[in-house]
């Protein structure tokens, strides 16, 4: 599951909890005609269209090679190979990486 899908699920969970309705003292709120019913449904995030070209990505603060790889549906080794990286821990903020297209053998995250 991608980070975006995880975030969508987390946001939906927060909305569901908020819709449960508690008053200021933690007691269940009573329904009144002014209450609004909130119904949250989880819609699966469609998988990204399979791309066939290499894209360029600029490393952001806090990024890891694994996180970047998961976001693009590839492995860290794919990024290492495409960028001639000898140490996966040596990426830095502002660095530009070539992100190869997922291969058919790349497992889905």
N, C-alpha and C positions, 0 to 999 in steps of 0.2 A: 504494500500500500504506500503510495507516495505521501510526502509531507502534506501536500495540499488536501488529499483525501482525509488524512488523519485530522487536520485542522478543521475541515468541514464537519467531521463527526463530533469533534469536541465542541464546536460552536452549537451544533444541533442539540447536544446533551445539555449545555448551559441554558438554551432556550426552553427546553422541556422542563428543566428544574425550575426555571423562573415562572413558567406557566402554571406550576402546581399550586401557587397562591398560598402564602402565609401572611398573617398580619404581623404587626410590629412586635407582638409578644410571642411569636413563633407558633401560634395556634392556627389551625386551618381557617382560612377566610370563608365567610359565608357568601353565597352567591346572591347577587342583587341584579336587577335588570340592567345596571350600568356595567356589569362585568363583561369582559371580552374573553371569549374562548379562543385560545391559541392552539392550533393543531400544527405540529411539526412532523414532516415526513422526511425520511432520509432518501435522497435520490442518489444512486450511484454516480460517481464522477466518471464520465466516459474516458476511456484511456486515450492518450494523445495519439494523434495520427502518426503512424510509423513514418519517420523521416528517413531519407536516403542520403542526405548531404551532411557534411561536417559543419557544426556551428561553433561560433566563438563565444566563450563565457569569461567574464571578468570576475575573479575571485573576490568575494565580499568578506568583511570582517566576520569571523566565527565559522566560516565555511571549512569543511573537511572534504577530503577527496571522496570518502565514502558517501557523505551527504550529497555532494554534487552528482556522483554516479547514480545514486538512487533517484534523484530528481529527474535525471535524463534516461532512466531505464537501462543503464549499462553497468559494467563492473568497474571498480577502481583500476583494475589492471588494464582495461580498455583505454582509460584516460592516460595512465602511465605510458603505455605503448605509443599513443598518438602524440605525446608531448615529450618523449625521451626523458622522462623523469626517472631519476635513480633512487629518489627517496620520497615516498608518498607523504611524509610528514613535513616536507620542505616547500609547501606551497605558501604563498603570501598574499595579503590583501593587495588588490590592484593587478595581480598577475593575470595574463590572458592565457586561457587554455583552449585548445582545440578539442571539441567534444565530438567523437565519432558517432555515426548512426548506430543504433542497436543492431546486432547481428541476429539472425534467426535462432542461434544457439544461446543467446543471452537470456538467462532466466528472468522472468518477470518479477519485479520487486514486491 
